[in-house]
Amino acid sequence: MNDSEDYLAPIEAAIEDEGLLFARDDDDEALRITFKSEGDRYFVVGYRDDPNFVMIGSGWALPTDADFERALEIANTLNVRKKFVKSAIWEEERDVLFTVELCVNDGLEVRPNFGRILDVLRDTATEFFGELRA
C-alpha cells in the first residue's frame, strides 16, 4: 500500500453496510474512525507507519465500586476463552478496553467480517460487565 491510499475507506463502507454513522479524525500518526452501534461507542485505528495493522475496539470506564483485581481476573479469563478479542485494563484510568487487532493486506479484508467483529466486541463487553456485577 502506498502512503496516499486511504486504507480505512473499505472499513468506512463496512460501517455504512451496518447502517451506522461514523466520524473521521486523521492526524500525522494515525487514521481514526469513531462510531456508535446499539448505543455503544467504537473506534477503528490504523497507523500511517504500519498500514497493514488495524485495531477495532471499544473502551469503557470501570464502575467506581468495581474490584480491580476481580476485573483483571475476568479480563484474563476472557483473553483465554474468546476468539479475536483482547481485553485490557488500566488501573490508573480505571478503564477497560476491548480490541480486535488485525494484520491485513487491505481494508477490504475486514469488510465481510465487520459484523462478526462488532458482535464479538459487544458480546465480550457484555460478558465482562455481567461477570463483574455477579
Secondary structure, 3 states (H helix, E strand, C coil): CCCCCCCCHHHHHHHHHCCCCEEECCCCCEEEEEEEECCEEEEEEEECCEEEEEEEEEEEECCCCCCHHHHHHHHHHHHHHCCCEEEEEECCCCEEEEEEEEECCCHHHCHHHHHHHHHHHHHHHHHHHHHHHC
